[in-house]
Amino acid sequence: MTGLRVRLAAAAGATLIAAAAIAVESDPLPVPAGGPRENAVSLYNDGVKLMLEKRFGDAQRRFEEALAQDERLAEAHNNLAFSLRMQGIENFKRAMRHYDRAIAINPKLAQAYMYRGVLLSQVGDHERAQADLRTLRALDAALAERLARYIDGSMGREERDGIAPQFEAAY
């Protein structure tokens, strides 16, 4: 029975670590008290919750509402792009524009390079995906490792499906 408990504890720990890895990439932002950014950040945080629940259409709408309040919220551009991309290839061009905008606003937003790199790899633009990987290595080694594993195909299916489900048609 002790061996079973150890295995169950290890599995529970691995699950918590995996959940934490997802949350780190999409953590809610602190809501500033008062001012024009307060509502935008609240809407963004609602979108993060929906995105983590894999309700990507609902999350998309919240991120769009947040950006209507504050177009310079880089994290909202990034997570809007992710939510769009997770809904299908018909959204890839629009997602790319939002990843590009997130990076233009905040060139140190590691998550945007990670997920733009995944999208670039999905559409076959391996040169630009590698460029994002090089940039990401200087920003966040753990995310860079995930992107490298995605690009080279060594990422496990469960993790890969969490960041880039496979679609039947090409870009």
N, C-alpha and C positions, 0 to 999 in steps of 0.2 A: 504493500500500500504506500510506503514511503516513496518508492520510485515513481509511482503514478502521480503523487502529489508534487514531486520535483518537476516532472514533465509538464503537469498542468500549470504550475507556477511559471515555468520557463515560457510556455505558450502564451500565458496571460501577459507576461512581461514583453514578449515580442509583439503582441497585439498593441499594447500601450505605446511601445516605441514607434511602431508603424503609424499609429494614430497621431502621435506627437510630431512625426516627420511631416505629415500632411498639414497639421495645424500651424507649424512653424512657418510654412510657406504662405499661409493665408490668414495669419493672425489678424483679429480685429485691431483697429487703430484706437488710441485713446481719443475720446471725444472732447474737443476743446469746449470750454464753457463759454457760451455766448459767441457772438461774431458770426460772420457769414459761412464759415467752414463747418460749424456745428452740425447743421442739418445734413450737409453732404457726407460727413464722416458717419453719422448715424445711419444714413441710407446705405453707405458702403458696408458698414458692419452687418446690417441686415442681409446684404447680398452675400457676404462671406458665409454667414450661417446657412443660407440657402444653398450655396455652392458646395459646402461641406456635406450637405444632405443630398447632394447630387441632383438638386432641383435646378438645373442649369438655365432653363427658360425663365423661371422666376428670378434667379440670381441676375441674369442678364438685365431684366427690367430694373432691378434695384441699382445696379451699377450705372445704367443709363440715367436713372433719376439722380444719382449722386453726381454724375458728370454734368448734368444740366445745372446743378447748383455750383459746382466747382470743376471746371474743365481741366484744371491743373493737378488733379488728384491722380498721380501716376499709378498708385496701387489699384485704383478703380479701372483705369485703362487696361492694366495687366490682367486683372481678374475678369473684366468684361471679355477680353480676348480669349482667355481660357474657357469661359462659359460658352462663348460662341463656337469655339473650336470643338468643344465636347458635344455640340449639337449636330455636327456634320460638316462634310466638305463644302457644302454650299456657303458656309460661313468663313472659310479659310481666308479669303482676300480681306474681308472686313476685320477678322481677327489680326491679321498681319499689320494692318494699319494701326490698330490699337496697341499692339506690342511695340511698334515703332514709336508711337506717341509716348508711351510710358517711358521708354528709354530716352527719348528726346527731353522729357521733363526731368527725369532722374536717371542719369547715366550709371548710377551705382545700384540700381534696383536689380539685384541678382536674379530674382525670380523671373523677370521679364526676359533676360537672356536665356535662362533655362528653357522656358516654354516657347520662346520664339525659335530657339535652336531645335526643339522637338518638331515644331511646325515646319521649319525649313527642311528638316530631314524627311518629314512626311511627304513634302511636295517635291523631293528630289534635288533640292538646292544644297548639296553637301558641302560646297565650298563656303557658303555663308554660315551653315550650321557649324562648321569647324571654326570659323571666325568667332561666332558666339561662344563656343566652347573655350577658346583661348582667352577671351575677355572674362568669362565666368570663372576660370581658374584663379584669376587674380582677385575676384570678389568673394567667392564662396566655394571652397574645395569640395564640400559634400555634395552640393548641387552640381558642380562640374563633373564629379564622378558619376552621378546619376545620368547626366546628359551624355557623357562618354559611353556609358553602358547602353543607353538607348540608341545612339548613333551606330555603335558597332554591333548591335543586335544581341548583346549578352545579357540584357535585362530580362528578368523573368516576366512571364505573361501577366500575372496579377498586377505587378507594379506598373508594367507598360500600359495595361488597360486603364489604370488609374490616371495616367497622364496623357495618353494618346490612344484611344480605342481605334481599332483598325476599321477603315471604311472600305466598301467594295469598289467604289469608283475612284479614279485619280483626280487630282487637283485640276 
